[in-house]
Amino acid sequence: MKNKIRFMLVITIVMVVAGYNVYKSQGVSVAELILANYEAIAGGESGTGNYTRYTFQCPPPIQYKTAVSCMSGGREECYPSDC
């Protein structure tokens, strides 16, 4: 009985640690995307100036579309678009 409880405890700890790592790894990319979108909105919609263009696929059900995010500091014109 003790071995079964220890085994379940070890499995639970492993699952919690793995879940936390997955959560942390997803949180970084979402935060970067939000920051990029915020900076694109703050820069206005003029479309002129020096920007770096980032493209990404839209989530389902419109995954066939591609959205564009612009961050200042690049060498090209950029026109942001959303999904």
Phi and psi restraints in degrees (range 20) as a CNS / XPLOR table:
assign (resid 1 and name C) (resid 2 and name N)
       (resid 2 and name CA) (resid 2 and name C) 1.0 -63.4 20.0 2
assign (resid 2 and name N) (resid 2 and name CA)
       (resid 2 and name C) (resid 3 and name N) 1.0 -40.2 20.0 2
assign (resid 2 and name C) (resid 3 and name N)
       (resid 3 and name CA) (resid 3 and name C) 1.0 -63.9 20.0 2
assign (resid 3 and name N) (resid 3 and name CA)
       (resid 3 and name C) (resid 4 and name N) 1.0 -38.1 20.0 2
assign (resid 3 and name C) (resid 4 and name N)
       (resid 4 and name CA) (resid 4 and name C) 1.0 -66.2 20.0 2
assign (resid 4 and name N) (resid 4 and name CA)
       (resid 4 and name C) (resid 5 and name N) 1.0 -40.4 20.0 2
assign (resid 4 and name C) (resid 5 and name N)
       (resid 5 and name CA) (resid 5 and name C) 1.0 -67.1 20.0 2
assign (resid 5 and name N) (resid 5 and name CA)
       (resid 5 and name C) (resid 6 and name N) 1.0 -42.3 20.0 2
assign (resid 5 and name C) (resid 6 and name N)
       (resid 6 and name CA) (resid 6 and name C) 1.0 -63.0 20.0 2
assign (resid 6 and name N) (resid 6 and name CA)
       (resid 6 and name C) (resid 7 and name N) 1.0 -43.1 20.0 2
assign (resid 6 and name C) (resid 7 and name N)
       (resid 7 and name CA) (resid 7 and name C) 1.0 -60.7 20.0 2
assign (resid 7 and name N) (resid 7 and name CA)
       (resid 7 and name C) (resid 8 and name N) 1.0 -45.4 20.0 2
assign (resid 7 and name C) (resid 8 and name N)
       (resid 8 and name CA) (resid 8 and name C) 1.0 -65.0 20.0 2
assign (resid 8 and name N) (resid 8 and name CA)
       (resid 8 and name C) (resid 9 and name N) 1.0 -36.5 20.0 2
assign (resid 8 and name C) (resid 9 and name N)
       (resid 9 and name CA) (resid 9 and name C) 1.0 -65.8 20.0 2
assign (resid 9 and name N) (resid 9 and name CA)
       (resid 9 and name C) (resid 10 and name N) 1.0 -43.9 20.0 2
assign (resid 9 and name C) (resid 10 and name N)
       (resid 10 and name CA) (resid 10 and name C) 1.0 -63.7 20.0 2
assign (resid 10 and name N) (resid 10 and name CA)
       (resid 10 and name C) (resid 11 and name N) 1.0 -44.9 20.0 2
assign (resid 10 and name C) (resid 11 and name N)
       (resid 11 and name CA) (resid 11 and name C) 1.0 -61.1 20.0 2
assign (resid 11 and name N) (resid 11 and name CA)
       (resid 11 and name C) (resid 12 and name N) 1.0 -42.3 20.0 2
assign (resid 11 and name C) (resid 12 and name N)
       (resid 12 and name CA) (resid 12 and name C) 1.0 -63.6 20.0 2
assign (resid 12 and name N) (resid 12 and name CA)
       (resid 12 and name C) (resid 13 and name N) 1.0 -43.2 20.0 2
assign (resid 12 and name C) (resid 13 and name N)
       (resid 13 and name CA) (resid 13 and name C) 1.0 -63.5 20.0 2
assign (resid 13 and name N) (resid 13 and name CA)
       (resid 13 and name C) (resid 14 and name N) 1.0 -43.9 20.0 2
assign (resid 13 and name C) (resid 14 and name N)
       (resid 14 and name CA) (resid 14 and name C) 1.0 -61.9 20.0 2
assign (resid 14 and name N) (resid 14 and name CA)
       (resid 14 and name C) (resid 15 and name N) 1.0 -42.0 20.0 2
assign (resid 14 and name C) (resid 15 and name N)
       (resid 15 and name CA) (resid 15 and name C) 1.0 -66.3 20.0 2
assign (resid 15 and name N) (resid 15 and name CA)
       (resid 15 and name C) (resid 16 and name N) 1.0 -39.3 20.0 2
assign (resid 15 and name C) (resid 16 and name N)
       (resid 16 and name CA) (resid 16 and name C) 1.0 -65.7 20.0 2
assign (resid 16 and name N) (resid 16 and name CA)
       (resid 16 and name C) (resid 17 and name N) 1.0 -45.0 20.0 2
assign (resid 16 and name C) (resid 17 and name N)
       (resid 17 and name CA) (resid 17 and name C) 1.0 -64.0 20.0 2
assign (resid 17 and name N) (resid 17 and name CA)
       (resid 17 and name C) (resid 18 and name N) 1.0 -44.2 20.0 2
assign (resid 17 and name C) (resid 18 and name N)
       (resid 18 and name CA) (resid 18 and name C) 1.0 -63.8 20.0 2
assign (resid 18 and name N) (resid 18 and name CA)
       (resid 18 and name C) (resid 19 and name N) 1.0 -43.3 20.0 2
assign (resid 18 and name C) (resid 19 and name N)
       (resid 19 and name CA) (resid 19 and name C) 1.0 -62.9 20.0 2
assign (resid 19 and name N) (resid 19 and name CA)
       (resid 19 and name C) (resid 20 and name N) 1.0 -40.5 20.0 2
assign (resid 19 and name C) (resid 20 and name N)
       (resid 20 and name CA) (resid 20 and name C) 1.0 -64.7 20.0 2
assign (resid 20 and name N) (resid 20 and name CA)
       (resid 20 and name C) (resid 21 and name N) 1.0 -41.2 20.0 2
assign (resid 20 and name C) (resid 21 and name N)
       (resid 21 and name CA) (resid 21 and name C) 1.0 -64.3 20.0 2
assign (resid 21 and name N) (resid 21 and name CA)
       (resid 21 and name C) (resid 22 and name N) 1.0 -40.0 20.0 2
assign (resid 21 and name C) (resid 22 and name N)
       (resid 22 and name CA) (resid 22 and name C) 1.0 -64.1 20.0 2
assign (resid 22 and name N) (resid 22 and name CA)
       (resid 22 and name C) (resid 23 and name N) 1.0 -43.4 20.0 2
assign (resid 22 and name C) (resid 23 and name N)
       (resid 23 and name CA) (resid 23 and name C) 1.0 -60.3 20.0 2
assign (resid 23 and name N) (resid 23 and name CA)
       (resid 23 and name C) (resid 24 and name N) 1.0 -45.6 20.0 2
assign (resid 23 and name C) (resid 24 and name N)
       (resid 24 and name CA) (resid 24 and name C) 1.0 -66.8 20.0 2
assign (resid 24 and name N) (resid 24 and name CA)
       (resid 24 and name C) (resid 25 and name N) 1.0 -37.1 20.0 2
assign (resid 24 and name C) (resid 25 and name N)
       (resid 25 and name CA) (resid 25 and name C) 1.0 -69.9 20.0 2
assign (resid 25 and name N) (resid 25 and name CA)
       (resid 25 and name C) (resid 26 and name N) 1.0 -31.3 20.0 2
assign (resid 25 and name C) (resid 26 and name N)
       (resid 26 and name CA) (resid 26 and name C) 1.0 -78.3 20.0 2
assign (resid 26 and name N) (resid 26 and name CA)
       (resid 26 and name C) (resid 27 and name N) 1.0 -32.9 20.0 2
assign (resid 26 and name C) (resid 27 and name N)
       (resid 27 and name CA) (resid 27 and name C) 1.0 -63.3 20.0 2
assign (resid 27 and name N) (resid 27 and name CA)
       (resid 27 and name C) (resid 28 and name N) 1.0 -32.9 20.0 2
assign (resid 27 and name C) (resid 28 and name N)
       (resid 28 and name CA) (resid 28 and name C) 1.0 -68.9 20.0 2
assign (resid 28 and name N) (resid 28 and name CA)
       (resid 28 and name C) (resid 29 and name N) 1.0 -46.8 20.0 2
assign (resid 28 and name C) (resid 29 and name N)
       (resid 29 and name CA) (resid 29 and name C) 1.0 -67.4 20.0 2
assign (resid 29 and name N) (resid 29 and name CA)
       (resid 29 and name C) (resid 30 and name N) 1.0 -36.2 20.0 2
assign (resid 29 and name C) (resid 30 and name N)
       (resid 30 and name CA) (resid 30 and name C) 1.0 -67.5 20.0 2
assign (resid 30 and name N) (resid 30 and name CA)
       (resid 30 and name C) (resid 31 and name N) 1.0 -41.2 20.0 2
assign (resid 30 and name C) (resid 31 and name N)
       (resid 31 and name CA) (resid 31 and name C) 1.0 -63.3 20.0 2
assign (resid 31 and name N) (resid 31 and name CA)
       (resid 31 and name C) (resid 32 and name N) 1.0 -40.0 20.0 2
assign (resid 31 and name C) (resid 32 and name N)
       (resid 32 and name CA) (resid 32 and name C) 1.0 -65.5 20.0 2
assign (resid 32 and name N) (resid 32 and name CA)
       (resid 32 and name C) (resid 33 and name N) 1.0 -39.3 20.0 2
assign (resid 32 and name C) (resid 33 and name N)
       (resid 33 and name CA) (resid 33 and name C) 1.0 -66.3 20.0 2
assign (resid 33 and name N) (resid 33 and name CA)
       (resid 33 and name C) (resid 34 and name N) 1.0 -41.4 20.0 2
assign (resid 33 and name C) (resid 34 and name N)
       (resid 34 and name CA) (resid 34 and name C) 1.0 -63.4 20.0 2
assign (resid 34 and name N) (resid 34 and name CA)
       (resid 34 and name C) (resid 35 and name N) 1.0 -42.8 20.0 2
assign (resid 34 and name C) (resid 35 and name N)
       (resid 35 and name CA) (resid 35 and name C) 1.0 -63.3 20.0 2
assign (resid 35 and name N) (resid 35 and name CA)
       (resid 35 and name C) (resid 36 and name N) 1.0 -42.7 20.0 2
assign (resid 35 and name C) (resid 36 and name N)
       (resid 36 and name CA) (resid 36 and name C) 1.0 -62.7 20.0 2
assign (resid 36 and name N) (resid 36 and name CA)
       (resid 36 and name C) (resid 37 and name N) 1.0 -42.4 20.0 2
assign (resid 36 and name C) (resid 37 and name N)
       (resid 37 and name CA) (resid 37 and name C) 1.0 -66.5 20.0 2
assign (resid 37 and name N) (resid 37 and name CA)
       (resid 37 and name C) (resid 38 and name N) 1.0 -39.9 20.0 2
assign (resid 37 and name C) (resid 38 and name N)
       (resid 38 and name CA) (resid 38 and name C) 1.0 -62.4 20.0 2
assign (resid 38 and name N) (resid 38 and name CA)
       (resid 38 and name C) (resid 39 and name N) 1.0 -44.1 20.0 2
assign (resid 38 and name C) (resid 39 and name N)
       (resid 39 and name CA) (resid 39 and name C) 1.0 -67.1 20.0 2
assign (resid 39 and name N) (resid 39 and name CA)
       (resid 39 and name C) (resid 40 and name N) 1.0 -35.1 20.0 2
assign (resid 39 and name C) (resid 40 and name N)
       (resid 40 and name CA) (resid 40 and name C) 1.0 -66.1 20.0 2
assign (resid 40 and name N) (resid 40 and name CA)
       (resid 40 and name C) (resid 41 and name N) 1.0 -40.8 20.0 2
assign (resid 40 and name C) (resid 41 and name N)
       (resid 41 and name CA) (resid 41 and name C) 1.0 -68.9 20.0 2
assign (resid 41 and name N) (resid 41 and name CA)
       (resid 41 and name C) (resid 42 and name N) 1.0 -40.5 20.0 2
assign (resid 41 and name C) (resid 42 and name N)
       (resid 42 and name CA) (resid 42 and name C) 1.0 -66.2 20.0 2
assign (resid 42 and name N) (resid 42 and name CA)
       (resid 42 and name C) (resid 43 and name N) 1.0 -27.3 20.0 2
assign (resid 42 and name C) (resid 43 and name N)
       (resid 43 and name CA) (resid 43 and name C) 1.0 -77.3 20.0 2
assign (resid 43 and name N) (resid 43 and name CA)
       (resid 43 and name C) (resid 44 and name N) 1.0 -7.2 20.0 2
assign (resid 43 and name C) (resid 44 and name N)
       (resid 44 and name CA) (resid 44 and name C) 1.0 88.9 20.0 2
assign (resid 44 and name N) (resid 44 and name CA)
       (resid 44 and name C) (resid 45 and name N) 1.0 180.0 20.0 2
assign (resid 44 and name C) (resid 45 and name N)
       (resid 45 and name CA) (resid 45 and name C) 1.0 -114.9 20.0 2
assign (resid 45 and name N) (resid 45 and name CA)
       (resid 45 and name C) (resid 46 and name N) 1.0 23.9 20.0 2
assign (resid 45 and name C) (resid 46 and name N)
       (resid 46 and name CA) (resid 46 and name C) 1.0 -68.7 20.0 2
assign (resid 46 and name N) (resid 46 and name CA)
       (resid 46 and name C) (resid 47 and name N) 1.0 -33.5 20.0 2
assign (resid 46 and name C) (resid 47 and name N)
       (resid 47 and name CA) (resid 47 and name C) 1.0 80.6 20.0 2
assign (resid 47 and name N) (resid 47 and name CA)
       (resid 47 and name C) (resid 48 and name N) 1.0 4.7 20.0 2
assign (resid 47 and name C) (resid 48 and name N)
       (resid 48 and name CA) (resid 48 and name C) 1.0 -112.8 20.0 2
assign (resid 48 and name N) (resid 48 and name CA)
       (resid 48 and name C) (resid 49 and name N) 1.0 160.4 20.0 2
assign (resid 48 and name C) (resid 49 and name N)
       (resid 49 and name CA) (resid 49 and name C) 1.0 113.4 20.0 2
assign (resid 49 and name N) (resid 49 and name CA)
       (resid 49 and name C) (resid 50 and name N) 1.0 -169.8 20.0 2
assign (resid 49 and name C) (resid 50 and name N)
       (resid 50 and name CA) (resid 50 and name C) 1.0 -102.9 20.0 2
assign (resid 50 and name N) (resid 50 and name CA)
       (resid 50 and name C) (resid 51 and name N) 1.0 113.7 20.0 2
assign (resid 50 and name C) (resid 51 and name N)
       (resid 51 and name CA) (resid 51 and name C) 1.0 -133.5 20.0 2
assign (resid 51 and name N) (resid 51 and name CA)
       (resid 51 and name C) (resid 52 and name N) 1.0 159.8 20.0 2
assign (resid 51 and name C) (resid 52 and name N)
       (resid 52 and name CA) (resid 52 and name C) 1.0 -109.3 20.0 2
assign (resid 52 and name N) (resid 52 and name CA)
       (resid 52 and name C) (resid 53 and name N) 1.0 131.2 20.0 2
assign (resid 52 and name C) (resid 53 and name N)
       (resid 53 and name CA) (resid 53 and name C) 1.0 -98.4 20.0 2
assign (resid 53 and name N) (resid 53 and name CA)
       (resid 53 and name C) (resid 54 and name N) 1.0 128.9 20.0 2
assign (resid 53 and name C) (resid 54 and name N)
       (resid 54 and name CA) (resid 54 and name C) 1.0 -119.8 20.0 2
assign (resid 54 and name N) (resid 54 and name CA)
       (resid 54 and name C) (resid 55 and name N) 1.0 130.9 20.0 2
assign (resid 54 and name C) (resid 55 and name N)
       (resid 55 and name CA) (resid 55 and name C) 1.0 -115.7 20.0 2
assign (resid 55 and name N) (resid 55 and name CA)
       (resid 55 and name C) (resid 56 and name N) 1.0 148.5 20.0 2
assign (resid 55 and name C) (resid 56 and name N)
       (resid 56 and name CA) (resid 56 and name C) 1.0 -152.9 20.0 2
assign (resid 56 and name N) (resid 56 and name CA)
       (resid 56 and name C) (resid 57 and name N) 1.0 154.0 20.0 2
assign (resid 56 and name C) (resid 57 and name N)
       (resid 57 and name CA) (resid 57 and name C) 1.0 -75.8 20.0 2
assign (resid 57 and name N) (resid 57 and name CA)
       (resid 57 and name C) (resid 58 and name N) 1.0 141.7 20.0 2
assign (resid 57 and name C) (resid 58 and name N)
       (resid 58 and name CA) (resid 58 and name C) 1.0 -75.1 20.0 2
assign (resid 58 and name N) (resid 58 and name CA)
       (resid 58 and name C) (resid 59 and name N) 1.0 153.8 20.0 2
assign (resid 58 and name C) (resid 59 and name N)
       (resid 59 and name CA) (resid 59 and name C) 1.0 -74.3 20.0 2
assign (resid 59 and name N) (resid 59 and name CA)
       (resid 59 and name C) (resid 60 and name N) 1.0 163.1 20.0 2
assign (resid 59 and name C) (resid 60 and name N)
       (resid 60 and name CA) (resid 60 and name C) 1.0 -58.9 20.0 2
assign (resid 60 and name N) (resid 60 and name CA)
       (resid 60 and name C) (resid 61 and name N) 1.0 147.0 20.0 2
assign (resid 60 and name C) (resid 61 and name N)
       (resid 61 and name CA) (resid 61 and name C) 1.0 -91.8 20.0 2
assign (resid 61 and name N) (resid 61 and name CA)
       (resid 61 and name C) (resid 62 and name N) 1.0 6.7 20.0 2
assign (resid 61 and name C) (resid 62 and name N)
       (resid 62 and name CA) (resid 62 and name C) 1.0 -112.1 20.0 2
assign (resid 62 and name N) (resid 62 and name CA)
       (resid 62 and name C) (resid 63 and name N) 1.0 40.4 20.0 2
assign (resid 62 and name C) (resid 63 and name N)
       (resid 63 and name CA) (resid 63 and name C) 1.0 -67.5 20.0 2
assign (resid 63 and name N) (resid 63 and name CA)
       (resid 63 and name C) (resid 64 and name N) 1.0 -10.9 20.0 2
assign (resid 63 and name C) (resid 64 and name N)
       (resid 64 and name CA) (resid 64 and name C) 1.0 -75.3 20.0 2
assign (resid 64 and name N) (resid 64 and name CA)
       (resid 64 and name C) (resid 65 and name N) 1.0 -14.9 20.0 2
assign (resid 64 and name C) (resid 65 and name N)
       (resid 65 and name CA) (resid 65 and name C) 1.0 -87.6 20.0 2
assign (resid 65 and name N) (resid 65 and name CA)
       (resid 65 and name C) (resid 66 and name N) 1.0 155.6 20.0 2
assign (resid 65 and name C) (resid 66 and name N)
       (resid 66 and name CA) (resid 66 and name C) 1.0 -121.3 20.0 2
assign (resid 66 and name N) (resid 66 and name CA)
       (resid 66 and name C) (resid 67 and name N) 1.0 129.2 20.0 2
assign (resid 66 and name C) (resid 67 and name N)
       (resid 67 and name CA) (resid 67 and name C) 1.0 -100.7 20.0 2
assign (resid 67 and name N) (resid 67 and name CA)
       (resid 67 and name C) (resid 68 and name N) 1.0 158.6 20.0 2
assign (resid 67 and name C) (resid 68 and name N)
       (resid 68 and name CA) (resid 68 and name C) 1.0 -125.6 20.0 2
assign (resid 68 and name N) (resid 68 and name CA)
       (resid 68 and name C) (resid 69 and name N) 1.0 134.8 20.0 2
assign (resid 68 and name C) (resid 69 and name N)
       (resid 69 and name CA) (resid 69 and name C) 1.0 -123.7 20.0 2
assign (resid 69 and name N) (resid 69 and name CA)
       (resid 69 and name C) (resid 70 and name N) 1.0 139.6 20.0 2
assign (resid 69 and name C) (resid 70 and name N)
       (resid 70 and name CA) (resid 70 and name C) 1.0 -118.1 20.0 2
assign (resid 70 and name N) (resid 70 and name CA)
       (resid 70 and name C) (resid 71 and name N) 1.0 136.4 20.0 2
assign (resid 70 and name C) (resid 71 and name N)
       (resid 71 and name CA) (resid 71 and name C) 1.0 -125.3 20.0 2
assign (resid 71 and name N) (resid 71 and name CA)
       (resid 71 and name C) (resid 72 and name N) 1.0 138.4 20.0 2
assign (resid 71 and name C) (resid 72 and name N)
       (resid 72 and name CA) (resid 72 and name C) 1.0 -67.8 20.0 2
assign (resid 72 and name N) (resid 72 and name CA)
       (resid 72 and name C) (resid 73 and name N) 1.0 152.7 20.0 2
assign (resid 72 and name C) (resid 73 and name N)
       (resid 73 and name CA) (resid 73 and name C) 1.0 112.5 20.0 2
assign (resid 73 and name N) (resid 73 and name CA)
       (resid 73 and name C) (resid 74 and name N) 1.0 4.5 20.0 2
assign (resid 73 and name C) (resid 74 and name N)
       (resid 74 and name CA) (resid 74 and name C) 1.0 -99.0 20.0 2
assign (resid 74 and name N) (resid 74 and name CA)
       (resid 74 and name C) (resid 75 and name N) 1.0 -157.9 20.0 2
assign (resid 74 and name C) (resid 75 and name N)
       (resid 75 and name CA) (resid 75 and name C) 1.0 -122.8 20.0 2
assign (resid 75 and name N) (resid 75 and name CA)
       (resid 75 and name C) (resid 76 and name N) 1.0 18.2 20.0 2
assign (resid 75 and name C) (resid 76 and name N)
       (resid 76 and name CA) (resid 76 and name C) 1.0 -139.0 20.0 2
assign (resid 76 and name N) (resid 76 and name CA)
       (resid 76 and name C) (resid 77 and name N) 1.0 162.5 20.0 2
assign (resid 76 and name C) (resid 77 and name N)
       (resid 77 and name CA) (resid 77 and name C) 1.0 -78.3 20.0 2
assign (resid 77 and name N) (resid 77 and name CA)
       (resid 77 and name C) (resid 78 and name N) 1.0 150.7 20.0 2
assign (resid 77 and name C) (resid 78 and name N)
       (resid 78 and name CA) (resid 78 and name C) 1.0 -145.7 20.0 2
assign (resid 78 and name N) (resid 78 and name CA)
       (resid 78 and name C) (resid 79 and name N) 1.0 135.4 20.0 2
assign (resid 78 and name C) (resid 79 and name N)
       (resid 79 and name CA) (resid 79 and name C) 1.0 -117.8 20.0 2
assign (resid 79 and name N) (resid 79 and name CA)
       (resid 79 and name C) (resid 80 and name N) 1.0 105.5 20.0 2
assign (resid 79 and name C) (resid 80 and name N)
       (resid 80 and name CA) (resid 80 and name C) 1.0 -68.0 20.0 2
assign (resid 80 and name N) (resid 80 and name CA)
       (resid 80 and name C) (resid 81 and name N) 1.0 148.2 20.0 2
assign (resid 80 and name C) (resid 81 and name N)
       (resid 81 and name CA) (resid 81 and name C) 1.0 -143.8 20.0 2
assign (resid 81 and name N) (resid 81 and name CA)
       (resid 81 and name C) (resid 82 and name N) 1.0 155.9 20.0 2
assign (resid 81 and name C) (resid 82 and name N)
       (resid 82 and name CA) (resid 82 and name C) 1.0 -119.4 20.0 2
assign (resid 82 and name N) (resid 82 and name CA)
       (resid 82 and name C) (resid 83 and name N) 1.0 -180.0 20.0 2
